[in-house]
């Protein structure tokens, strides 16, 4: 009886869990996503409510938990419960439950997204997560970003740690098509990019006059991080298309900074509202795959003049190749238009490399002649563009030589040999005639 009750409870628990697991992120339909938000204090839900409400309005399901919750878990029964993780818990020394550094990294390695915001209280755990992602926070725990030229005029408090930053990356796919006019308010710690990691990008950089140091003490030695080498906000797109955003300012997401007016030191122009809300909203759209997410479908190839895909090609055949590429707009798939998509006809190395033409409706196509080499080839599309998910498509196809009865009866290149043969025969006939009948 006890075993029967246990079986019933197990079935019920799995049944109840299936709707949750069905929310898992799908590259073919990146919608209805579920985010786990880990906080140091649940009061942050109200002080960061504008940002959270923006995510909810875009269809995200937010699950708020304390970072030291003993029941924390990212997966159950081998399935991930969430599609993205937001770490707004800079001071946490140790995560609760089954969550630890390795679990966070496995989460990203499985193709899920991560957003990290630190501040002056950043723990070694948070810094370790950032380091594994290719970003190194300043090792001095008391250091903040200081700028005596690009600080925000209001609320400077004499230490110039409230930065008015406007050195944005030039990328519409990352920050949207509408230019961010107002500077972004930043108060927090600096980080630098690991030179060995080529996937990390600076989205918001400090000015050349900035440096990282303790604002309450005099400098006894040159600061380790200075100028434009300081990154205020960085992003990473992993090779599995997982996206990560890292910043050293949790205040950057706060309602206070969103609503605050801003005037950069040395500038006569004052903005009624900082650029924080626009910057954070647009960048979060990229991080959570609402923008810059591509998919390729319907890869086709066939002989010129035919419609069916052959089992193999013959050398020197004329063929047509096509593929459809779409971009997720946040609500639906829209045609992706670009002029730098290429296809390779590949065997050990590319024998043919062609840039694809497009019809502005998502269809990319080209035609070419199969090279005079037989073997096992691949149609290969490798597309990597700043801010967009990587595309890697391949389809294998064998190429055979001519059969014995498919060669031309007379080969143009052999005409000299044909001529030599007939000349030899004619010469022999003349020689024989002269030899036999000449007296």
Secondary structure by P-SEA (a helix, b strand, c coil): caaaaaaaaaaaaaaaaccccccccccccccbbbbbbbbccccccccaaaaaaaaaaabbbbbbbcccccccccccccccccccccccccccccccccccaaaaaaaaaabbbbbbbbcccccaaaaaaaaaaccccccccccccccccccccccccccccccccccccccccccccccccbbbbbbcccccccccccccccccccccccccccccccccccccccccccccbbbbbccccbbbbbbccccccccccccbbbbcccccccccccaaaaaaaaaaaaaaccccbbbbcccccccccccccccccccccccccbbbbbbbccccccccccccbbbbbccccccbbbbbbbccccccccccccccccccccbbbbbbcccccbbbbbbbbbbbcccccccccccccaaaaaaaaaaaaaaaaaaaaaaaccc
